[in-house]
């Protein structure tokens, strides 16, 4: 396979969001369901098992699951759709989707930004946004390695809304001219955003570097539409390799620095 372009997911790939997005999910659900046990292992299970790339959906899904009765197992619930979980919890949810989204945004972006951007009432009162704790993972040295391999076409397909992408983009050492698609361009696994970026880059072949099943499903949906030029490389923990390989990942890696070696292997 000839690869001359790399398209990156952002959260968990270019940016470590464990202390921001993941923590915001945990705090949001704990605020919604006091006493509920919500930790990083649970969040990772849902992201790995089901269609939970969007953290607003994830918060509302966890809220519905924890509020419904009888309650299926965490893994069983993660394999259900948001609509199914909400239907099971009908009559027990005190807050609707928009309100839960607002609580999440208060934790992630801070109350002032959440109220101004989404028009939600202030419920949490958070003046220290978790977004401040994000750590950029992409190093200029990796981009130089890609350049020496002949890969200069770069793109981003992120589940972030555009304003959240623009806030972090200035800290990521990507060169000018990177093709970008955000949540407004199509929510994963819808391949619309990916198609837009690929059309802008016009690669011979590309890899999409992601960290969720929906990243992988997006590439697969793009291929099923008749475009055969792409493959997915998934960043995951070792125990999750089989999940992503069985779902069609071309390769799995532990951290972003392993990307050049994985591309070389695919290019043989």
Rosetta blueprint (number, residue, H / E / L):
1 X L
2 X L
3 X L
4 X L
5 X E
6 X E
7 X E
8 X E
9 X L
10 X L
11 X E
12 X L
13 X L
14 X L
15 X E
16 X E
17 X L
18 X H
19 X H
20 X H
21 X H
22 X H
23 X H
24 X H
25 X H
26 X H
27 X H
28 X H
29 X H
30 X H
31 X H
32 X H
33 X L
34 X L
35 X L
36 X L
37 X L
38 X L
39 X L
40 X H
41 X H
42 X H
43 X H
44 X H
45 X H
46 X H
47 X H
48 X H
49 X H
50 X L
51 X L
52 X L
53 X L
54 X L
55 X H
56 X H
57 X H
58 X H
59 X H
60 X H
61 X H
62 X H
63 X H
64 X H
65 X H
66 X H
67 X H
68 X L
69 X L
70 X L
71 X L
72 X L
73 X L
74 X H
75 X H
76 X H
77 X H
78 X H
79 X L
80 X L
81 X L
82 X H
83 X H
84 X H
85 X H
86 X H
87 X H
88 X H
89 X L
90 X L
91 X L
92 X L
93 X L
94 X L
95 X L
96 X L
97 X H
98 X H
99 X H
100 X H
101 X H
102 X H
103 X H
104 X H
105 X H
106 X H
107 X H
108 X H
109 X H
110 X L
111 X H
112 X H
113 X H
114 X H
115 X H
116 X H
117 X H
118 X H
119 X L
120 X L
121 X L
122 X L
123 X L
124 X L
125 X L
126 X L
127 X L
128 X L
129 X L
130 X H
131 X H
132 X H
133 X H
134 X L
135 X E
136 X E
137 X L
138 X L
139 X L
140 X H
141 X H
142 X H
143 X H
144 X H
145 X H
146 X H
147 X H
148 X H
149 X L
150 X L
151 X L
152 X L
153 X E
154 X E
155 X E
156 X E
157 X E
158 X L
159 X L
160 X L
161 X L
162 X H
163 X H
164 X H
165 X H
166 X H
167 X H
168 X H
169 X H
170 X L
171 X L
172 X L
173 X L
174 X L
175 X L
176 X L
177 X L
178 X L
179 X E
180 X E
181 X E
182 X L
183 X H
184 X H
185 X H
186 X L
187 X L
188 X L
189 X L
190 X L
191 X L
192 X H
193 X H
194 X H
195 X H
196 X H
197 X H
198 X H
199 X H
200 X H
201 X H
202 X L
203 X L
204 X L
205 X L
206 X E
207 X E
208 X E
209 X E
210 X E
211 X L
212 X L
213 X H
214 X H
215 X H
216 X H
217 X H
218 X H
219 X H
220 X H
221 X H
222 X H
223 X H
224 X H
225 X L
226 X L
227 X L
228 X L
229 X L
230 X E
231 X E
232 X E
233 X E
234 X E
235 X E
236 X L
237 X L
238 X H
239 X H
240 X H
241 X H
242 X H
243 X H
244 X H
245 X H
246 X H
247 X L
248 X L
249 X L
250 X L
251 X E
252 X E
253 X E
254 X L
255 X L
256 X H
257 X H
258 X H
259 X H
260 X H
261 X H
262 X H
263 X H
264 X H
265 X H
266 X H
267 X L
268 X L
